[in-house]
């Protein structure tokens, strides 16, 4: 043969990379964004449904045994879920729906806070086993604040910051 067949190259990265852990919110996420973009009256309800589903499916990210490598890997697998949260929040801000959605965002963070503390079913646990949930909660909060600043929703920032994101039963002083 005049020309030799070239050697096969490396496999594409997408074929060798592990698939991210699915949170099961893709359909709710797409419906919420579609409703926001089209301005349908049920956009707020679809956004609330997405936020509730997001928190309800976080059990998939629980660590069985603590391992530093597993902890860092878990944080990396949160990225698509975090991006979905940010997309819905930014969509709500851009469509002026955010003022109505802030109570649902508050409930979202309060529900997320429950994942940062051990449950009664855990008999043996380390504080670091729950750090990835703390990371997710803080990152979502900061991205939400950045989105409010980016789209100049300055009047909503006090409400976003002043509400407590700690469930009522965890507060030491009920007057807070």
Buried (B, 14 or more C-beta within 10 A) or exposed (E): EEEEEEEEEEEEEEEEEEEEBEBBBEEBBBBBBEBBEEEEEEBBEBBBBBBBBBBEBBEEBBBEEBEEEBBEBBBEBBEBBBEBBBBBBBBBBBBEBBEEBBEBBBBBBBBBBBBBBBEEEEEEBEEEBBBBBBBBBEBBBEBBEEBBEEBEBEEBEEBBEEBEBBEEEEEEEEEE
